[in-house]
């Protein structure tokens, strides 16, 4: 039976990563046996050309002799393979192709590192110096580089509001903003609301009115609630719901959230 092979280009610098993967894959496939207990063999080879330093990863299926009673699946082509052999061949093809993206991506990052830039962010009244790639979002800068993990990453597409922070007093979705664009701005996160051990009135109101359940969206909800009251967009429950509609609570605690915002508005007159 003609053998079938799949190919995937890999960089020569990824040779060791790919070879390690092949060793693990070959060890796993060596355990595969047909229904008659006969071992099905697979061969691999990794070759490189001199012209472009690219490699070709070959995952080749070489089945052993099988019983004539083995169940077979036939198609329009002249190939005649068993159902079990077909499934095994499909698995090895997919695994071989799957080796390429991770290895190629890692090598690409090593060969073309992004340029790092020095920047300063004023967060919660403190100026912090950072060295980041220009593409880093404000959300990732806060969480991954400044350790301010109160700001949550939800959808990372600006649709859930979990990452809401204040920039110069206005609320924004930090996942949609680049950190490098806010060097001259005053940034406030959920960590900057409380005054020492004293909670912000909105934080306390969320506790008192049970405006949370799992708590994941709560920092963004609180930041939006504070902004709504300050903006004058919490004059009624309906207005609060409208202006906080960008903050999603998957636990469904909207009644408690609206009550919390109302209580803070009423307390402030």
Secondary structure, DSSP 8 states (H G I E B T S, - for coil): ----EEEEEEEGGGHHHHHHHHHHHHHHHTT-B-TTS-B-EEEEEEEE-TTT-EEEEEEEEE-----TTS-EEE-SSS-EEEHHHHHHHHHHHHHHHHHHHHHHHHHHHHHT---EEEEEEEETTEEEEEEEETT-BHHHIIIIIS--TTS--SSSSSSS-TTEEEETTEEEEGGGSBGGGGTTSEEE-GGGTSBTTB--HHHHHHHHTT--SS-TTHHHHHHHHHHHHHHT--SSHHHHHHHTTTS--TT--HHHHHHHHHHHHHHH-
